Every structure is written in structure tokens, then in C-alpha cells.
Amino acid sequence: MPKTYHEQIDQENMEKLWEIEKKLPRFAAQYFRGTENSTASRTRLSYAYDLELFFEYIKNNNPLYKETPITNLPIEVLDQIDVNDIEEYLDRIKIYEKDEVKRTNHEKGIKRKLSSLRSFYNYFYRQQKIKTNPASLVKSPKQHEKPIIRLEPNEVSTLLDLVESGDKLTKSQRVYHNKTAARDLAILTLLLGTGIRVSECVGINLDDIDFDNVGIKIHRKGGYDAIVYFGDEVEDALFAYLEERECIEAMPGHEDAFFLSIQKKRISVRAVEKLVQKYSQQLTTLKHITPHKLRSTYGTNLYRETGDIYLVASVLGHKDVNTTRRHYAAQDEENRRLARNKVILREDHNDQ
């Protein structure tokens, strides 16, 4: 039986992880095996990249290990690293050079690097393979919340009109637009009308869409399947594309994919990001629009219409409602402002 899209992605992530493991201390392999059932492959791969950077720093900056290949570092090295070492490492990687390329880490990047170390140390500490756990004592960098960028209702309408007509595209872009207009409109309408992630969108198969019950089965970020329901506008756009899709003979291995590229293969995350960028550049706005901004737009609109933060969290697939609350705090503020005259103290005052 052929692998599903998400199984293929997991396999690719695992193969990349195995390559990075060859550059890490040998004891690191135990950590990745031990956390396989509790973490996503993408998470383990990200942590592997972070650990590679960490051990490169240790080797290059700790005199005890300068002559020791990273793969030969013993597990005892973890006990010889203290809080100050980790804090210094996090400070140094704010700006660093790797493969002759200058790289930077801002608050979010530093926080993830620390999370990688905490997970790594916690695993071996719980296994009683090390005596200390300095990573757990390092404070997370304060992360300043950025304002959510979202499209206003008039911008959403204009964007979808642009996708449908292709009027503002260049001559060369219009050549492709003639072939992809129905697909592009279906993708953007789906993202704006359901708030699903771009990775969830590209993973949709033909038999995942149930028009009778207006639902789509998607594979969530946490590794589980869920049903997302869509409205009439999304249904019309999906059905219009389906009529075209049924006439396309997909490349071998991509027969089940709902959204196809020009090459008749399952469309990639990067391709969706590029098409969102292509159309959004035609808007008269300074906003930098990405697929995630379309997700934020849907979440904001749903919260505005329902005022139910738990419903928004459920529909968006947030496991923690506080994540949703942080994202839509600005909308919460607007709701509180609009509520200022909801409670009338004296009827005659309201009539004046």
C-alpha cells in the first residue's frame, strides 16, 4: 500500500534526521529513539539541527573538548556544562556564522534553541544518565508579542476577485493563470474560509472531501486527523476545481492528491506560499501576506462573529485555548470597547 502524503513527509524528515545524527555525539541517538512516540518527526528534526549547533559551540569554545570529535563526546559532557555556559551559548548565537553565511536568531529562535536543550537534558536526567539539569534553570527569553497581520473584509473580497480575474497579473503570469485559476481560487477560498494550515491544505486527498456533509478530513499538526467543515463559498470553489481535477491524469504516486501543480504532482507548501504572495502583491496594502496570515484572518473573523474563544480554538486546532487567546487579544480588546454602552444604567439618559 503506497504511503500517504504525511507518511512520506515523516519518512523524509527521518532520513534527514539520520544524516544529522551522524554529526552528533553517539549518545544523542538514544534521545531521538526515546522521544519518537511522543514528538512529531518535524520537531525531532528541528531539535537535531539545534543540537548540532550547540555541540559545535561546545567543541569550539570549551578547551576540554577542542581536540575531541563531536561524535566522540561522552555523555558526561552534559554534567560539565552549567547555567552560565548555556546562557553564553544562547547569547552568542544571536548572530553567528555557519557555512560562511551570517545567521541570526531573534527571540523566537533563541526560545526554540533553549527548548531543544531542555528536552535533551530532561530526557537524560529522567533516565538518570546525568546528575544535573542546568537547561531547566535557564530563563526563557521574554518574547514580545507582535501584532497580528490580517486582511480586512474588503481586502479579502478584493483578493478573491483578483485571483478569479487575474486582471493585475503580468502577461507571463496570465499564461499560467489560465491553467490554474480554478485551483488557485479554491486554495485561497479554502484557507480564508476554514483557517486550515498550508501543510494541512496540500495534504488533502480526493477522498478526504465529503460534499454531502460539507466536511474535509485533514491531518493536524499534532499528528491526528480531524474534520473541518466548510461554508457555501468554499464548497462552490472546491467543486469548480474538482470538475477540472477529474480531467487531469496525475503523475504516478500523486493520483490521490486533490491539489495538483502544473507538473501534475501534489502541490507543495512552497508553491502555495508563492501563489499567495503573487496575488496578495496586487493588493494596495503594505501588509506582508502569507498563508498563515490568511489563517489569522479567518480566526479573527470567526471570533468577531461568535465571540466564542473555545470554538475558535477548536476549529483552528489549538490544543491550548490560551494560545488562541494570545493571538486574538486585540480582537478581545475591541469587543470590550464595543461593550462600553451595552449596560444601560438609566433609560432616560439613553433617550436624550
VENUR-V437272 format. One record per pair of residues at least 12 apart in sequence whose C-alpha atoms are under 10 Angstrom apart, sorted by sequence separation. I is the first residue (numbers start at 1). J is the second residue. D is the distance in Angstrom with one decimal. If there is no record, write none. Layout:
<<I;J;D> <I;J;D>>
This chain:
<<17;29;9.9> <32;44;6.9> <58;70;8.9> <65;77;9.0> <92;104;9.8> <93;105;6.5> <94;106;6.4> <121;133;6.0> <122;134;9.7> <165;177;8.9> <166;178;8.5> <204;216;8.0> <205;217;8.7> <215;227;6.0> <216;228;5.2> <217;229;8.9> <245;257;9.6> <246;258;9.4> <248;260;8.9> <251;263;7.9> <252;264;9.3> <253;265;8.2> <254;266;5.8> <277;289;6.5> <299;311;9.9> <300;312;8.7> <309;321;7.2> <310;322;9.5> <312;324;7.4> <313;325;8.4> <31;44;9.6> <32;45;9.3> <56;69;9.7> <64;77;9.6> <92;105;9.6> <93;106;9.3> <94;107;8.7> <120;133;9.7> <121;134;8.0> <122;135;8.3> <164;177;9.1> <165;178;9.6> <204;217;7.5> <205;218;8.9> <214;227;9.7> <215;228;5.4> <216;229;6.3> <245;258;7.3> <250;263;8.5> <251;264;5.7> <252;265;8.3> <253;266;9.0> <254;267;9.5> <276;289;7.3> <277;290;6.5> <299;312;6.4> <302;315;9.4> <309;322;9.2> <311;324;10.0> <312;325;9.4> <18;32;9.7> <56;70;7.3> <59;73;8.9> <91;105;9.5> <121;135;6.6> <122;136;7.8> <163;177;8.6> <187;201;7.7> <203;217;9.8> <204;218;6.4> <214;228;8.5> <215;229;4.2> <216;230;7.8> <245;259;7.8> <250;264;4.9> <251;265;5.8> <276;290;6.3> <277;291;8.6> <298;312;9.3> <299;313;8.6> <310;324;8.3> <17;32;9.0> <32;47;9.4> <55;70;6.8> <90;105;9.1> <94;109;8.6> <118;133;8.2> <120;135;8.9> <121;136;8.0> <166;181;7.8> <187;202;9.0> <201;216;9.9> <203;218;7.3> <204;219;8.2> <214;229;5.6> <215;230;6.1> <245;260;8.0> <249;264;7.3> <250;265;6.2> <251;266;8.8> <275;290;9.5> <276;291;6.6> <309;324;7.1> <310;325;9.0> <32;48;8.6> <55;71;9.5> <93;109;9.5> <94;110;7.4> <117;133;9.8> <118;134;8.5> <119;135;8.7> <164;180;9.9> <165;181;8.0> <202;218;9.6> <203;219;7.4> <213;229;8.1> <214;230;5.7> <215;231;9.2> <242;258;7.9> <248;264;7.6> <249;265;9.7> <250;266;8.4> <273;289;9.3> <274;290;8.7> <275;291;9.5> <299;315;8.6> <309;325;6.8> <312;328;9.7> <93;110;7.9> <117;134;9.5> <118;135;5.1> <119;136;9.0> <163;180;9.7> <164;181;6.2> <200;217;9.4> <201;218;7.6> <203;220;10.0> <210;227;9.8> <213;230;9.3> <214;231;7.3> <241;258;9.3> <242;259;9.1> <273;290;6.4> <274;291;9.4> <299;316;7.3> <52;70;9.1> <55;73;9.0> <117;135;6.2> <118;136;5.9> <163;181;6.7> <164;182;7.5> <200;218;5.8> <201;219;9.0> <209;227;9.5> <211;229;9.8> <214;232;8.6> <241;259;8.8> <272;290;9.3> <273;291;6.2> <276;294;9.2> <298;316;9.1> <29;48;10.0> <58;77;9.3> <62;81;9.6> <90;109;9.8> <91;110;8.5> <116;135;9.4> <117;136;8.7> <118;137;9.2> <163;182;8.8> <164;183;9.9> <199;218;9.5> <200;219;5.9> <208;227;9.2> <209;228;9.7> <210;229;9.4> <211;230;9.3> <245;264;9.8> <272;291;7.7> <273;292;9.3> <309;328;8.6> <28;48;9.0> <90;110;6.4> <93;113;9.5> <115;135;8.6> <118;138;9.0> <163;183;9.8> <164;184;8.2> <165;185;9.8> <199;219;8.6> <200;220;6.5> <209;229;9.8> <214;234;9.3> <215;235;9.4> <238;258;9.7> <296;316;9.5> <89;110;9.9> <90;111;8.9> <114;135;7.3> <115;136;9.3> <163;184;6.9> <164;185;6.2> <197;218;9.6> <199;220;8.6> <200;221;7.8> <214;235;7.2> <238;259;10.0> <295;316;8.3> <114;136;9.1> <163;185;5.8> <164;186;9.7> <194;216;9.9> <196;218;8.5> <197;219;9.8> <199;221;8.2> <269;291;9.5> <28;51;9.0> <58;81;8.9> <62;85;9.4> <90;113;7.7> <162;185;9.3> <163;186;9.6> <197;220;8.4> <309;332;9.3> <17;41;8.5> <21;45;9.7> <24;48;8.4> <61;85;9.8> <89;113;9.9> <90;114;7.6> <114;138;8.2> <160;184;9.5> <161;185;9.0> <196;220;8.8> <197;221;8.4> <211;235;7.4> <304;328;9.7> <307;331;9.3> <17;42;9.2> <20;45;8.5> <23;48;9.7> <24;49;9.7> <89;114;9.8> <114;139;9.0> <115;140;8.6> <160;185;6.8> <163;188;8.4> <200;225;10.0> <299;324;8.8> <303;328;8.0> <307;332;8.4> <25;51;9.7> <114;140;7.2> <159;185;9.7> <160;186;9.7> <163;189;9.7> <209;235;9.9> <13;40;9.6> <14;41;6.6> <17;44;7.6> <18;45;9.1> <21;48;7.3> <24;51;7.6> <25;52;9.1> <58;85;8.8> <87;114;9.3> <114;141;9.0> <211;238;9.3> <300;327;9.0> <304;331;7.1> <13;41;6.0> <14;42;8.5> <17;45;5.4> <20;48;6.6> <21;49;9.4> <23;51;9.8> <24;52;6.1> <58;86;9.6> <61;89;9.5> <86;114;8.5> <111;139;9.5> <112;140;9.3> <160;188;7.5> <211;239;8.4> <299;327;9.0> <300;328;6.7> <303;331;7.7> <304;332;8.7> <307;335;8.2> <12;41;9.2> <13;42;6.3> <16;45;7.3> <17;46;8.8> <19;48;9.9> <20;49;7.2> <23;52;7.1> <24;53;9.6> <111;140;6.1> <112;141;10.0> <159;188;8.9> <160;189;7.3> <209;238;9.2> <299;328;7.9> <300;329;9.9> <303;332;8.7> <10;40;8.3> <11;41;8.4> <12;42;9.7> <13;43;9.4> <14;44;8.7> <15;45;9.5> <17;47;9.4> <18;48;9.4> <21;51;9.6> <24;54;9.8> <25;55;8.2> <110;140;8.4> <111;141;6.2> <159;189;9.8> <209;239;10.0> <300;330;9.3> <301;331;9.3> <304;334;9.2> <10;41;5.8> <13;44;8.6> <14;45;7.4> <17;48;6.8> <20;51;9.4> <21;52;8.5> <24;55;7.4> <58;89;8.4> <86;117;8.9> <110;141;7.2> <111;142;8.6> <296;327;8.3> <300;331;7.0> <304;335;8.0> <9;41;8.6> <10;42;7.4> <13;45;6.4> <16;48;9.5> <17;49;8.5> <20;52;7.5> <23;55;9.4> <24;56;9.0> <54;86;9.0> <57;89;7.2> <109;141;9.9> <110;142;10.0> <111;143;8.2> <156;188;9.8> <160;192;9.6> <196;228;8.2> <296;328;8.6> <300;332;9.8> <303;335;9.8> <9;42;8.8> <13;46;9.5> <16;49;9.9> <23;56;9.5> <107;140;9.2> <108;141;8.4> <110;143;9.6> <156;189;9.4> <195;228;9.3> <107;141;6.4> <108;142;9.1> <194;228;7.2> <54;89;7.5> <57;92;9.1> <106;141;9.7> <107;142;7.2> <108;143;6.7> <194;229;7.3> <53;89;9.7> <54;90;9.1> <57;93;9.1> <107;143;5.6> <108;144;9.1> <156;192;8.1> <193;229;9.4> <194;230;6.2> <206;242;8.6> <106;143;9.2> <107;144;7.9> <193;230;6.8> <194;231;8.3> <193;231;7.2> <54;93;9.3> <193;232;9.5> <206;245;9.2> <53;93;8.8> <190;230;7.9> <193;233;7.9> <194;234;8.3> <206;246;9.5> <151;192;9.7> <190;231;9.4> <193;234;6.3> <78;120;9.8> <79;121;9.6> <192;234;8.8> <193;235;9.7> <28;71;9.3> <78;121;7.7> <190;233;8.8> <191;234;9.1> <25;69;8.6> <26;70;8.7> <27;71;8.6> <189;233;7.5> <190;234;5.6> <24;69;9.4> <25;70;5.6> <26;71;5.6> <27;72;9.1> <53;98;9.1> <189;234;5.7> <190;235;8.6> <23;69;9.2> <24;70;6.1> <25;71;3.9> <26;72;6.8> <27;73;8.5> <78;124;9.3> <79;125;10.0> <188;234;9.2> <189;235;9.2> <23;70;6.9> <24;71;5.2> <25;72;5.8> <26;73;7.7> <27;74;7.5> <28;75;8.6> <78;125;9.9> <87;134;10.0> <186;233;9.5> <187;234;9.1> <189;236;9.5> <190;237;8.0> <22;70;9.6> <23;71;6.1> <24;72;8.6> <25;73;5.4> <26;74;8.1> <27;75;6.5> <86;134;7.9> <87;135;9.1> <186;234;7.1> <189;237;6.9> <190;238;7.8> <208;256;9.5> <22;71;7.3> <23;72;9.9> <24;73;8.6> <25;74;7.2> <26;75;8.7> <75;124;9.0> <85;134;9.2> <86;135;7.1> <185;234;9.4> <186;235;8.8> <188;237;9.3> <189;238;8.4> <205;254;9.4> <206;255;8.7> <207;256;7.7> <208;257;9.6> <209;258;9.0> <21;71;8.9> <25;75;8.0> <79;129;9.7> <80;130;9.9> <82;132;8.6> <83;133;8.9> <84;134;8.8> <85;135;9.8> <186;236;8.5> <187;237;8.4> <205;255;8.8> <206;256;5.7> <207;257;9.0> <208;258;8.6> <78;129;9.7> <79;130;6.2> <80;131;9.9> <81;132;9.0> <82;133;8.4> <83;134;5.1> <84;135;10.0> <86;137;9.9> <87;138;7.0> <90;141;9.6> <186;237;4.8> <187;238;8.1> <205;256;5.3> <206;257;6.0> <207;258;8.4> <78;130;7.1> <79;131;6.5> <80;132;8.8> <81;133;9.2> <82;134;5.5> <83;135;6.7> <86;138;7.6> <87;139;8.8> <185;237;6.6> <186;238;5.2> <204;256;8.6> <205;257;4.5> <206;258;4.8> <76;129;8.6> <77;130;9.3> <78;131;8.9> <79;132;5.7> <81;134;7.5> <82;135;8.1> <83;136;8.9> <87;140;10.0> <184;237;9.4> <185;238;8.5> <186;239;8.5> <203;256;9.8> <204;257;6.4> <205;258;4.8> <206;259;8.6> <75;129;7.8> <76;130;7.1> <78;132;7.9> <79;133;7.7> <80;134;9.8> <81;135;9.3> <83;137;6.8> <84;138;8.6> <183;237;8.3> <186;240;7.9> <187;241;9.4> <203;257;7.3> <204;258;5.9> <205;259;7.9> <75;130;7.6> <76;131;9.2> <78;133;8.3> <79;134;8.4> <82;137;9.4> <83;138;6.2> <182;237;7.3> <183;238;8.1> <185;240;9.4> <186;241;6.5> <202;257;8.1> <203;258;8.1> <204;259;7.4> <78;134;8.8> <82;138;9.6> <83;139;9.7> <182;238;8.4> <185;241;8.4> <186;242;9.2> <202;258;8.0> <203;259;8.5> <78;135;9.9> <182;239;9.5> <183;240;8.5> <184;241;8.8> <201;258;9.3> <202;259;6.6> <182;240;6.6> <183;241;5.5> <201;259;8.4> <202;260;8.8> <50;109;9.8> <54;113;8.6> <182;241;5.1> <183;242;8.6> <50;110;10.0> <53;113;9.2> <181;241;8.8> <182;242;8.9> <180;241;9.2> <182;243;9.5> <183;244;8.5> <205;266;9.3> <50;112;8.3> <51;113;8.1> <54;116;9.7> <182;244;7.9> <183;245;8.5> <204;266;9.4> <50;113;5.8> <51;114;9.9> <54;117;8.5> <182;245;9.6> <203;266;8.2> <49;113;9.3> <50;114;8.9> <180;244;9.7> <202;266;7.2> <203;267;8.7> <47;112;8.4> <50;115;9.5> <51;116;7.1> <179;244;9.8> <202;267;6.1> <203;268;8.9> <46;112;9.0> <47;113;7.7> <50;116;6.6> <51;117;7.2> <201;267;9.5> <202;268;6.3> <203;269;9.3> <46;113;9.2> <47;114;9.8> <49;116;9.4> <50;117;8.2> <201;268;9.6> <202;269;6.5> <47;115;8.4> <48;116;8.2> <201;269;8.5> <202;270;10.0> <47;116;5.2> <51;120;8.6> <199;268;8.4> <200;269;9.3> <202;271;9.6> <46;116;8.2> <47;117;8.1> <198;268;9.1> <199;269;6.1> <202;272;8.1> <198;269;6.2> <199;270;9.7> <201;272;9.1> <44;116;8.9> <47;119;8.8> <48;120;9.9> <187;259;8.1> <197;269;9.8> <198;270;9.2> <43;116;9.2> <47;120;8.6> <186;259;9.1> <199;272;9.4> <198;272;7.3> <183;258;9.7> <184;259;9.3> <198;273;8.1> <183;259;7.1> <183;260;8.2> <183;261;9.2> <180;260;9.5> <180;261;8.6> <180;262;7.8> <179;262;8.1> <35;119;9.4> <188;272;9.0> <35;120;9.6> <187;272;8.1> <176;262;8.5> <228;314;9.9> <229;315;8.8> <188;275;9.1> <228;315;7.1> <31;119;9.1> <32;120;9.0> <35;123;8.3> <184;272;8.6> <187;275;9.5> <188;276;7.5> <227;315;9.2> <228;316;9.0> <31;120;6.9> <34;123;8.1> <187;276;9.2> <226;315;9.6> <228;317;9.6> <31;121;9.4> <34;124;9.8> <31;122;9.9> <32;123;9.7> <184;275;7.5> <188;279;9.8> <226;317;8.6> <28;120;8.4> <31;123;6.7> <184;276;8.7> <198;290;9.7> <199;291;9.8> <30;123;9.5> <31;124;7.5> <198;291;6.3> <30;124;9.1> <197;291;7.4> <198;292;7.5> <184;279;9.5> <196;291;9.2> <197;292;6.9> <222;317;8.8> <28;124;9.6> <195;291;9.2> <196;292;8.8> <198;294;9.7> <220;316;9.6> <221;317;8.2> <222;318;9.4> <27;124;9.8> <195;292;8.5> <197;294;9.1> <198;295;8.9> <220;317;7.2> <221;318;9.4> <222;319;8.8> <195;293;9.4> <196;294;9.0> <197;295;6.9> <220;318;9.8> <192;291;8.8> <195;294;6.9> <196;295;6.4> <191;291;7.3> <192;292;9.9> <194;294;9.5> <195;295;4.2> <196;296;9.9> <191;292;8.8> <192;293;9.2> <193;294;8.9> <194;295;7.7> <195;296;7.2> <191;293;9.6> <192;294;5.4> <193;295;8.7> <195;297;7.8> <196;298;9.0> <188;291;8.5> <191;294;6.2> <192;295;6.4> <194;297;10.0> <195;298;5.3> <196;299;9.8> <190;294;9.7> <191;295;6.4> <192;296;8.8> <193;297;9.2> <194;298;6.7> <195;299;6.5> <173;278;9.1> <189;294;9.6> <190;295;9.9> <191;296;9.9> <192;297;6.9> <193;298;6.4> <194;299;8.6> <195;300;9.8> <188;294;8.2> <191;297;9.4> <192;298;5.5> <193;299;9.6> <191;298;8.0> <192;299;9.1> <195;302;9.5> <193;301;9.7> <194;302;9.5> <169;278;8.4> <192;301;9.7> <193;302;9.6> <169;279;8.0> <168;279;8.7> <163;275;9.6> <169;281;9.7> <163;276;9.5> <166;279;8.4> <168;281;9.6> <169;282;7.8> <168;282;6.5> <163;278;9.5> <167;282;9.5> <168;283;9.4> <163;279;6.4> <166;282;9.7> <159;276;9.6> <162;279;6.9> <163;280;9.1> <195;312;9.7> <162;280;8.7> <160;279;8.8> <163;282;9.7> <196;315;8.6> <197;316;8.6> <159;279;7.0> <160;280;9.6> <162;282;7.6> <195;315;7.9> <196;316;6.6> <197;317;9.5> <159;280;6.6> <162;283;8.5> <194;315;8.0> <195;316;6.3> <196;317;8.4> <158;280;9.6> <159;281;9.5> <194;316;8.1> <195;317;9.4> <159;282;8.0> <156;280;9.8> <158;282;9.4> <159;283;6.8> <155;280;9.4> <158;283;7.5> <158;284;9.7> <156;283;9.7> <155;283;7.4> <155;284;8.8> <155;285;8.6> <151;285;9.4> <151;287;8.4> <150;287;8.1> <149;287;7.0> <150;288;9.3> <151;289;8.3> <156;294;9.0> <149;288;7.9> <150;289;7.9> <149;289;7.8> <150;290;9.6> <149;290;9.5> <156;297;8.8> <150;292;9.2> <151;293;7.7> <149;292;9.4> <150;293;5.5> <151;294;7.3> <149;293;6.1> <150;294;6.8> <151;295;10.0> <153;297;8.9> <148;293;7.9> <149;294;9.0> <150;295;8.4> <151;296;8.5> <152;297;7.7> <150;296;5.9> <151;297;5.7> <149;296;7.4> <150;297;4.8> <151;298;9.0> <148;296;7.2> <149;297;7.9> <150;298;8.5> <152;300;9.7> <153;301;8.6> <148;297;8.9> <150;299;9.4> <151;300;9.4> <152;301;9.1> <150;300;7.9> <151;301;9.7> <150;301;9.6> <148;300;9.4> <42;221;9.7> <148;327;7.1> <147;327;8.6> <148;328;7.9> <40;221;8.4> <145;326;8.4> <146;327;9.2> <147;328;9.5> <148;329;9.5> <40;222;7.2> <41;223;9.6> <145;327;8.8> <147;329;9.6> <148;330;8.3> <39;222;8.6> <40;223;7.0> <147;330;8.1> <148;331;10.0> <39;223;9.1> <6;199;9.3> <6;200;9.4> <9;203;9.9> <6;202;9.9> <5;202;8.8> <6;203;6.9> <5;203;5.9> <6;204;9.9> <4;203;8.6> <5;204;8.6> <5;205;8.7> <4;205;9.1> <6;219;7.7> <5;219;9.8> <6;223;8.9> <5;253;9.7> <4;253;9.6> <5;254;9.0> <3;253;9.0> <4;254;9.8> <2;253;7.8> <5;256;9.3> <4;256;8.9> <5;257;8.4> <4;257;9.6> <5;266;8.8>>
